[in-house]
């Protein structure tokens, strides 16, 4: 007996349904096949009724189709029954179409029968496919979410933007794509829009931070649309990668900040060198405002009487050749005050075409004055001190005029540098490495010439502590040294003369003592002679008195000579201390 009798109202309803309806019995044979099914497949009822249902499925599924159906009969595990899905069918003509299949099960007399309700969704699917492919190929990232905030679409641009594969995202909560700090409350934000309908973001565009899978931060411009269905609300986000734009804008902001706040003067001119923009630093430096100089060439009002015309010519040539320029130049302020500036001019090209020149001026007047003062000081020092710069290997770098004049007709500056390096002992070199300098008296005998210097040698080092050069500077004490040597020689001769005088005094004292002794003996003999020797005694007494006086004078001379020797020795010690 048929499952549905034609007299039965329900059967008539199914027969007239716009959905294709097909029923099979426990043998998987077709027992019902309505008119809509005829239109869908193209088979007549006589061609399919009583035939196995696999006749209506695509060829590639026919061999295993009975197994699929019977497996459900045996296990009752509903993979398809009670659900709806889209499947592909093949019509009698061989055309492939897409249908929506809903399958139900009915038990009749203990046997399981199945009824399929089939609707042609080919056009719907094509329309949906067009939309999906359009979204898939969109240059912007597209993300769709369902009523549970789970991702349903994640296109190729979204994969590129976030760094996730779509398999990692589809079906997951969309909060995985938002920055960590708002993930906890993201569902509340979305659901609040669903419940209140207040669109704070929907229908607008804003820049948002994108946290990629690899941890890198990007920026995107988010446009959010809402789709309201009967029982649910869906959202689609379109995100354009604007990282480069945001970074460029931030760079421009920083450059603008630098240009407006720096004390350096910034000038932007067109390809012809006519001013288009000057910053606040330019006004502070020169006193000229933009409205006063727009359309003019900078040199027309900044250069003046003392401006070096050779530098001006170089600037003009560089601009003509569209080349960068770096140099120092004397310019003039609006009130006529001269100032020194470090000037850099750079051409700006766009697609190979010259569009602008950017000039930056830094006021170096104070530095220039300091350099001039230093140069003058160095000249003053150079007129009093000999100066010599050397490489660590002793190669001369520079010798000042005083040193060259000192060495004239004596030795070359290079030979002198070699002598200086030779005079440095191992202890001196250690001191140069540790303390950076060594002080000592240096003497050089060159033939008949004596060169003497009260010198200091300093080591100049780079940031890594490596010695890059030595500087020798000294007072020429050659004349003083020669005078000291001559004085010492004279004192030596004086000491010899003093010793000679002392020896002579000693001889005089010896003669006086002998004379005194002879006078004493004569007096004794005169006393023995009585009255006849009295006159001789008087003479002997006078002789003894003269001998005593002579000895006293000799002693005084000897004391004076000794005192003189002592003073000479003290003087020699003082000279030695001065010389040392």
C-alpha positions in Angstrom: 0.0 0.0 0.0 1.3 3.4 -0.8 2.5 5.7 2.0 0.3 8.5 0.6 -3.0 7.7 -1.0 -4.0 10.1 -3.8 -7.3 10.6 -2.2 -5.5 11.7 0.9 -5.4 15.5 1.4 -1.9 15.4 2.7 -0.8 13.6 -0.4 -2.5 16.1 -2.6 -0.7 18.9 -0.8 2.7 17.3 -1.3 1.9 16.6 -4.9 1.1 20.3 -5.5 4.0 21.6 -3.4 6.4 23.9 -5.0 9.1 21.9 -3.4 10.3 18.7 -5.0 9.2 15.8 -2.8 10.6 12.3 -3.0 9.8 9.4 -0.7 11.7 6.1 -0.5 10.7 2.8 1.2 12.8 0.5 3.3 14.5 -0.8 0.1 15.5 2.7 -0.9 13.1 2.5 -3.8 11.1 5.6 -4.8 7.5 5.5 -3.8 6.5 9.2 -4.2 7.7 11.7 -6.8 5.7 14.9 -7.2 5.4 17.3 -10.1 8.0 19.7 -8.7 10.4 16.8 -8.6 9.6 16.1 -12.3 10.4 19.7 -13.1 13.6 19.7 -11.1 15.1 16.4 -12.3 13.4 16.1 -15.7 12.4 12.5 -15.2 8.8 11.4 -15.5 7.3 9.4 -12.6 7.4 6.2 -14.7 11.1 6.6 -15.1 11.8 6.8 -11.4 8.9 5.2 -9.3 10.0 1.8 -8.0 13.6 2.6 -8.9 16.5 3.0 -6.4 16.9 6.5 -5.2 20.5 6.6 -6.3 19.2 7.2 -9.8 18.5 10.8 -8.6 21.9 11.4 -7.0 25.1 12.5 -8.9 27.0 9.6 -10.5 30.0 9.9 -8.2 27.8 9.2 -5.2 25.6 6.4 -6.6 27.9 3.5 -5.8 27.9 4.2 -2.0 24.5 5.9 -1.6 22.7 2.7 -0.3 25.4 2.4 2.3 24.8 6.0 3.5 21.1 5.5 3.9 21.3 2.0 5.4 23.9 3.2 7.9 21.4 5.7 9.2 18.7 3.0 9.4 21.0 0.8 11.5 22.6 3.4 13.7 19.9 6.1 13.8 22.8 8.7 13.9 21.3 11.8 12.3 24.0 13.4 10.1 21.5 14.6 7.5 18.1 13.6 8.8 16.3 16.5 10.5 18.6 19.1 9.0 18.9 21.2 5.9 21.9 21.5 3.7 22.8 22.5 0.2 23.9 19.7 -2.2 24.6 19.4 -5.8 22.3 17.4 -8.1 22.5 16.2 -11.7 19.3 16.4 -13.9 18.3 14.0 -16.6 19.9 16.3 -19.2 23.2 16.2 -17.3 22.9 19.7 -15.9 24.4 20.3 -12.5 22.2 22.4 -10.1 22.4 23.3 -6.5 19.4 22.5 -4.2 18.5 22.8 -0.6 17.8 19.4 0.8 15.7 18.7 4.0 15.4 15.0 4.9 12.8 13.5 7.3 12.3 9.9 8.5 8.9 8.2 8.9 8.4 4.7 10.5 5.6 2.8 8.8 4.8 -0.7 10.1 8.1 -0.7 11.9 10.0 0.1 8.7 11.9 3.3 8.1 10.9 5.4 5.1 12.6 8.7 4.1 11.1 11.8 2.5 13.3 14.5 0.9 12.1 18.0 0.3 14.2 19.7 -2.3 14.3 23.3 -3.5 16.3 24.7 -6.4 18.7 27.3 -4.9 21.0 27.6 -7.9 20.2 31.3 -8.5 20.4 32.1 -4.8 23.7 30.3 -4.6 25.1 32.1 -7.6 24.0 35.4 -6.1 25.6 34.5 -2.8 28.7 33.2 -4.6 29.0 36.5 -6.4 28.8 38.4 -3.1 31.2 36.0 -1.4 33.7 36.1 -4.3 33.4 39.9 -4.4 34.1 40.1 -0.7 36.8 37.5 -1.0 38.7 39.4 -3.7 38.2 42.8 -2.0 41.4 44.7 -1.4 40.2 45.6 2.0 39.9 43.1 4.8 36.3 41.8 5.2 35.0 40.1 8.4 31.4 39.0 9.0 30.0 37.8 12.3 26.7 36.1 13.2 24.3 36.7 16.0 26.7 35.0 18.4 29.6 37.3 17.4 31.3 34.3 15.8 33.2 34.9 12.5 31.5 33.6 9.4 33.6 35.2 6.7 37.3 36.1 6.8 38.6 37.0 3.3 42.1 36.8 1.9 42.9 40.5 2.7 41.9 39.8 6.3 44.3 36.9 6.4 47.0 39.2 5.2 46.1 42.0 7.6 45.9 39.9 10.8 48.3 37.1 9.8 45.7 34.3 10.7 44.5 31.7 8.3 40.8 31.7 7.9 40.6 28.2 9.4 42.0 29.6 12.7 39.2 32.3 12.7 36.0 31.0 11.2 33.6 30.0 14.0 35.6 31.8 16.7 34.5 34.9 18.6 35.5 38.0 16.7 37.1 39.4 19.9 40.2 37.4 19.0 40.8 40.0 16.3 40.5 43.1 18.6 43.3 44.5 20.8 43.8 42.7 24.1 42.8 45.6 26.3 39.2 45.5 24.9 38.7 41.8 24.4 37.0 41.2 27.7 34.2 43.8 27.0 34.0 43.4 23.3 30.9 41.2 23.3 29.1 43.8 25.6 29.9 46.5 23.1 28.5 44.6 20.1 25.4 43.3 22.0 24.7 46.8 23.3 24.3 47.9 19.7 22.0 45.0 19.0 19.8 45.7 22.0 19.7 49.5 21.9 20.1 50.2 18.2 22.3 53.1 19.0 24.9 53.2 16.3 28.1 54.7 17.7 30.4 52.9 15.2 28.0 51.4 12.7 27.8 53.5 9.6 30.9 55.5 10.5 34.6 55.2 9.7 37.4 55.3 12.2 41.0 54.3 12.7 41.6 51.3 15.0 44.7 49.5 16.1 45.2 46.0 14.6 47.2 43.4 16.7 48.5 40.8 14.3 49.1 37.2 15.2 52.9 37.8 15.2 52.5 40.6 17.7 53.1 43.4 15.3 50.8 46.4 15.6 49.2 47.9 12.5 46.5 50.5 11.9 43.3 50.0 10.0 40.4 52.2 8.9 37.2 50.4 10.1 33.8 50.8 8.4 31.1 48.7 10.1 27.7 47.8 8.6 24.8 46.1 10.2 22.3 43.6 8.6 19.0 43.3 10.5 17.1 40.1 9.8 13.8 39.0 11.3 15.3 37.1 14.3 19.0 38.2 14.3 21.4 41.0 13.6 24.6 40.4 11.7 27.6 42.7 11.3 30.2 43.1 8.5 33.5 45.0 9.0 35.5 46.5 6.2 39.1 47.3 7.3 41.6 49.1 5.1 45.3 48.9 6.1 46.3 52.5 6.7 49.5 51.8 8.7 51.7 53.6 6.2 49.2 56.5 6.1 49.1 56.8 9.9 52.9 56.5 10.2 53.3 59.1 7.4 50.9 61.4 9.2 52.7 61.0 12.5 56.0 61.6 10.7 54.6 64.8 9.2 53.3 65.8 12.6 56.7 65.3 14.1 58.4 67.1 11.2 56.0 69.9 11.5 56.7 70.1 15.3 60.4 70.1 14.6 60.1 72.7 11.8 57.9 75.0 14.0 59.7 74.6 17.3 63.4 74.3 16.3 65.6 77.4 16.6 67.1 76.5 13.2 65.7 78.4 10.2 63.9 76.2 7.6 63.2 77.5 4.1 61.2 75.6 1.5 61.4 77.0 -2.0 60.0 75.8 -5.4 62.0 74.4 -8.2 63.0 77.9 -9.2 64.3 78.7 -5.8 61.4 81.0 -4.9 60.3 80.9 -1.2 57.1 79.0 -0.5 57.5 78.5 3.3 59.7 79.6 6.2 59.3 78.4 9.8 59.1 80.3 13.1 62.9 79.7 13.6 63.5 81.7 10.4 61.6 84.6 11.8 63.4 84.4 15.2 66.8 84.2 13.4 66.4 86.8 10.7 63.4 89.0 11.7 61.7 88.3 8.3 58.1 86.9 8.2 56.7 84.6 5.6 54.5 87.2 4.0 57.5 89.5 3.5 59.7 87.0 1.7 57.2 84.6 -0.1 58.1 84.4 -3.8 61.6 85.8 -3.2 65.0 84.1 -3.5 66.7 83.9 0.0 70.0 85.3 -1.2 68.3 88.5 -2.4 67.7 89.8 1.1 70.0 87.6 3.3 73.3 88.2 1.6 75.3 91.5 2.1 78.5 93.4 1.7 80.7 91.0 3.6 79.2 87.8 2.3 81.8 85.7 0.5 81.0 85.9 -3.2 82.9 82.6 -3.9 80.5 80.8 -1.6 77.5 82.5 -3.3 78.8 81.3 -6.6 79.1 77.8 -5.3 75.5 77.9 -4.0 74.2 79.1 -7.4 76.1 76.4 -9.2 74.9 73.6 -6.9 71.3 74.8 -7.3 71.7 75.0 -11.1 73.0 71.4 -11.0 70.2 70.3 -8.6 72.8 69.1 -6.1 73.0 69.4 -2.3 75.1 72.1 -0.7 76.7 72.3 2.8 78.9 75.2 4.0 79.1 78.2 6.2 78.1 81.7 5.0 77.8 85.2 6.5 74.2 86.5 6.2 72.4 89.5 7.4 69.3 89.9 9.5 66.4 92.3 8.7 67.9 95.0 10.9 71.3 94.6 9.1 73.0 92.6 11.9 75.5 90.1 10.4 75.4 86.5 11.5 77.2 83.4 10.6 75.1 80.4 9.6 75.8 76.7 8.8 73.7 76.3 5.6 72.5 73.1 4.1 70.4 73.0 0.9 68.9 69.8 -0.4 66.9 69.3 -3.6 63.6 67.3 -3.4 62.5 65.1 -6.3 59.2 63.5 -7.1 59.2 60.8 -9.7 62.5 62.2 -11.0 61.2 65.7 -11.3 62.6 68.5 -9.2 59.8 70.0 -7.1 61.5 71.8 -4.1 64.6 72.9 -2.3 64.8 72.7 1.4 67.3 74.9 3.2 68.2 74.7 6.9 70.2 77.4 8.6 71.8 77.1 12.0 73.1 80.2 13.7 76.8 79.6 14.4 77.8 83.2 15.2 78.7 82.3 18.8 80.6 79.2 17.7 82.3 81.1 15.0 83.4 83.8 17.5 84.6 81.1 19.9 86.6 79.5 17.1 88.1 82.9 16.3 88.9 83.5 19.9 90.5 80.1 20.1 92.5 80.7 17.0 93.8 84.0 18.4 94.6 82.3 21.7 96.4 79.6 19.8 98.4 82.2 17.9 99.3 83.9 21.1 100.3 80.6 22.6 102.2 79.7 19.5 104.2 82.8 19.7 105.5 81.8 23.2 105.5 78.0 23.0 106.8 75.6 20.4 104.1 73.3 19.2 104.3 70.0 17.4 101.6 67.5 16.4 102.7 63.9 15.6 101.1 60.6 14.6 101.6 57.8 17.1 104.4 56.5 14.9 106.2 59.8 15.1 105.2 61.1 11.7 104.9 64.9 11.9 101.4 66.4 11.4 102.2 70.0 12.0 104.9 72.2 13.5 104.2 75.8 14.4 106.3 78.7 13.1 108.2 79.2 16.4 109.4 75.7 16.3 110.4 75.9 12.7 112.3 79.1 13.3 114.0 77.4 16.3 115.1 74.4 14.3 116.2 76.5 11.3 119.7 75.5 10.2 119.8 72.9 13.0 117.5 70.0 12.0 114.2 69.3 10.2 110.9 69.3 12.0 110.6 65.5 11.2 114.0 64.8 12.6 113.1 66.7 15.8 109.8 64.7 16.1 111.9 61.5 15.9 114.2 62.8 18.6 111.2 63.7 20.8 109.8 60.1 20.4 113.2 58.6 21.2 113.5 60.6 24.4 110.3 59.1 25.8 111.2 56.3 28.2 109.0 53.3 28.8 107.8 55.0 32.0 106.9 58.1 30.0 104.9 56.0 27.5 103.1 54.3 30.3 102.2 57.7 31.8 100.9 58.9 28.4 98.6 55.8 28.3 97.3 56.2 31.8 97.3 59.9 32.7 97.5 61.2 29.2 100.5 63.4 29.5 104.1 63.6 30.7 106.3 66.6 31.6 110.1 66.7 31.4 113.1 68.7 30.4 114.3 67.6 27.0 117.9 68.4 25.8 119.3 67.7 22.4 123.0 68.2 21.4 123.1 68.9 17.7 126.8 69.5 16.8 127.8 72.7 18.5 124.2 73.6 19.2 122.3 72.8 22.4 118.5 72.6 22.3 116.7 72.5 25.6 112.9 72.5 26.2 110.7 72.6 29.3 108.1 70.3 27.6 104.9 68.5 28.1 103.8 65.7 25.7 100.0 65.0 25.7 98.2 62.0 24.2 95.0 62.7 22.3 92.6 59.7 22.3 89.4 58.8 20.5 86.2 57.7 22.1 87.5 54.1 22.4 90.6 55.3 24.3 92.9 54.7 21.4 95.8 57.2 21.0 95.3 59.1 17.7 98.1 61.7 18.0 100.7 63.2 20.3 101.0 67.0 21.0 104.4 68.4 22.1 104.4 71.9 23.5 107.3 73.5 25.3 109.1 76.6 26.4 112.5 77.0 24.6 115.0 77.1 27.5 118.1 76.6 25.3 119.6 80.1 26.2 118.8 79.6 29.8 120.3 76.1 29.8 123.4 77.5 28.1 123.7 80.3 30.6 123.3 77.8 33.5 126.0 75.5 32.0 128.3 78.5 31.5 127.7 79.7 35.1 128.3 76.2 36.4 131.6 76.1 34.5 132.6 79.5 35.8 131.8 78.4 39.4 133.9 75.3 38.9 136.8 77.5 37.8 136.2 79.8 40.8 136.2 76.8 43.1 139.5 75.8 41.6 140.9 79.3 42.1 139.6 79.4 45.6 141.3 76.2 46.3 144.6 77.6 44.9 144.2 80.7 47.2 143.6 78.4 50.1 146.7 76.5 49.3 148.7 79.8 49.0 147.3 80.9 52.4 148.4 77.6 53.8 151.9 78.2 52.5 152.0 81.8 54.0 150.8 80.4 57.4 153.6 77.8 57.3 156.2 80.5 56.5 154.8 82.7 59.3 155.1 79.9 61.7 158.7 79.2 60.7 159.6 82.9 60.8 158.0 83.1 64.3 160.1 80.1 65.4 163.3 81.7 64.0 162.5 85.0 65.7 162.0 83.1 69.0 165.4 81.4 68.6 167.1 84.7 67.8 165.6 86.3 70.9 167.0 83.4 73.0 170.5 83.8 71.5 170.3 87.6 72.1 169.5 87.1 75.7 172.5 84.9 76.1 174.7 87.6 74.5 173.7 90.1 77.2 174.1 93.7 76.5 175.6 93.1 73.2 172.6 91.2 71.9 169.9 93.6 73.1 169.5 95.4 69.7 169.2 92.0 67.9 166.5 91.0 70.4 164.4 94.1 69.6 164.6 93.2 65.8 163.7 89.6 66.6 160.7 90.7 68.6 159.5 92.9 65.7 159.9 90.0 63.3 157.8 87.8 65.5 155.1 90.4 65.7 155.0 90.7 61.9 154.8 86.9 61.5 151.9 86.8 63.9 150.1 89.5 62.0 150.8 87.7 58.7 149.3 84.5 60.1 146.2 86.3 61.4 145.7 87.9 58.0 146.2 84.5 56.3 143.6 82.9 58.6 141.1 85.7 57.7 141.7 85.2 54.0 141.3 81.4 54.4 137.9 82.0 56.3 136.8 84.3 53.5 137.7 81.8 50.8 135.9 79.0 52.7 132.8 81.3 53.0 133.0 82.1 49.3 133.2 78.3 48.4 130.2 77.7 50.6 128.2 80.4 48.9 129.3 79.1 45.5 128.1 75.6 46.4 124.8 77.1 47.6 124.5 79.0 44.3 125.3 75.9 42.3 122.5 74.0 44.2 120.0 76.8 43.5 121.0 76.9 39.8 120.6 73.1 39.7 117.1 73.4 41.3 116.2 76.1 38.8 117.5 74.1 35.9 115.8 70.9 37.1 
